[in-house]
Every structure is written in C-alpha cells, then in structure tokens.
Amino acid sequence: MFAASSRSAIAVPSVGQLVLPLCAACVIALLSASAMAHDAKPTAAKPQGWSYPFACCANYDCHEVSQTSISERPEGYVIKDTGEVLAYSDRRIKNSPDGEYHWCAHEAGLDAGKTICLFVPPSSY
C-alpha cells in the first residue's frame, strides 16, 4: 500500500511544476513582443518614415519636435521644454535620418522628461 501511494505522488506533477513553465513562456512572449521600436512619421527626406532604435524608444517615447524646441549653445543642445542641456559629445545625441529634430524622453516616473535620445539634423557648417 505504501509503495502505491508513493508511486502516484511521484507520477503526478504539482501545480507549481506546471504553472512555472507556463509563466516563463508568457514572460518570454511579452518581452519579445515589446522589443519593437515605433516609427517616425514620413517626411520629404524620408517618405517611408524610419524606425527609432529600441534603445531610444522602448515605449513610444519619441516624437518629432520643431526646430524652435531645441537650441544650440556653446555648451550643447538645449531642450527648451525642460532646460536640459546635452553636450555635443553626449552619446544620447544621434544623427537624424530625415534632417528633423526628434526627441525621445521618459513619459512618466522619476525620470519623466529626461532625454533618452535626441536626433539632430546634420550640421550646416
């Protein structure tokens, strides 16, 4: 009798053993689905648009901004809405594929308004 009950306990997996692999598969599926960046709107220079890199835009944090929203000063690019200054050597500054300014910033939380990436047009000089 002891052997029979022992055998059935080993043959039937516990709920935890079934749920853990299922949860892991769901997490992997969600992470891979969210690993896509979104696209910039088409412009005259890029009629098909272009995709923001995932490193800059994990959660639809990027958008085109007017030339008046960004100013250039000797110390770097100034984001007028926040007053943040990005030195010209800052690794968050990227070349803009369409020649327009695009600003990627955190939308919420403690870092709200902090720049993730700034796409700038090529220098005119």
N, C-alpha and C positions, 0 to 999 in steps of 0.2 A: 504494500500500500504506500509506504514512504517513497519508494522508487517511482511509482506512477505520478504522484503529485509533484515530485521534484522534476520529473521529465517534462511535465506540462508547463511548469513555470519557466523552464529554460526555452521551450519551443515558442512561447508567446511573447513577442516583444512588448515592452512597456509603452505607454502613450508617449512618454518623453523621447523614447528612441524613434518613434515615428514622426513626432512633431518637429524635432530639431532639424532633420534634413529638409523637411518641407519649408521651414522658416528660412533656412540658409539659401534655398533655391529662390525664394521670393525676394530676399535681400539682394542677391546677385542680379536678378532680373530688373529690379528697381534701379540699382546703381548703373547698370549698363544702359538702361533707357534714359537716364538723366545725364549721360555723358555726351549729349549732343549740345552744341552751341547753337544760338539762333543767328538769323541772317540780318545783315544791314539792308536797308531799303535800296532799291535800284537808283542809280544816279546817271547823269550823262556820261561820266567817265567809266562807270561800271553798270551798264544797262541790265545785267543779270543779277546785280547785287553781289554780295560776298558774305562769307561766314565769319563771325567773330570767333577767335580761338577760344576753346573751352577754358583755358587758364584765365582768360579775361572775363568770361561771361558764362558763369555756371548756372545762373538763374535769371536770365533775361535782364541783366543789369546794364546793358549797353544801349546807347542810342546816339543818333547824330545830334550835334549841338551847333548852334550858329557860331560864326566867326567872332561875334561880339561876346560870346560866353567865355572865351579863352583869350588871354592876352599874353604877350611875350615881354618879359622884363629881363634885365641883365642876370637876375638870379634864376630864371627859368620860366616855365609856363605857369600862369596863374589861373585857377578855376574861379571865376568871378562869383558864382553862387555860394561857394564855401570859403573862399580866401586861401585855399590850399595852394601851395607852391611846389611844383615838381621841377627839380633841377634838370637841366638839359641832358645830363648823364644818367638820369634815373632809368632803371631798367623797365619801369612801367610804361615808358613812352615808346610807342610803336609807329611805324610808317603807315599812313592811311592809304589803303589801296585805291580809294576813289578821290583823293585830294580834298576830302572834307574832314572836319573835326568830329570825332566820335569819343564819347566819354563813357567809361564803364565804372560804376561806383556801387557800393553796397547799398541796397534799398532799405534795409531795416537793421535793427540790433545796435550793439555798441559801436559798430563801425559804419553806421548809416552816413552816407555822403562821402565816405573816404574812397579815394580813387583806387581802382584795381588796375585799369589800363587807360591810357589816353592815346588815341590815334590822331596823329597830326599830319597835315599836308607837307609835302617836301618844301624845304627852304627855298626862298626865291633868290637867294644870292649864291 
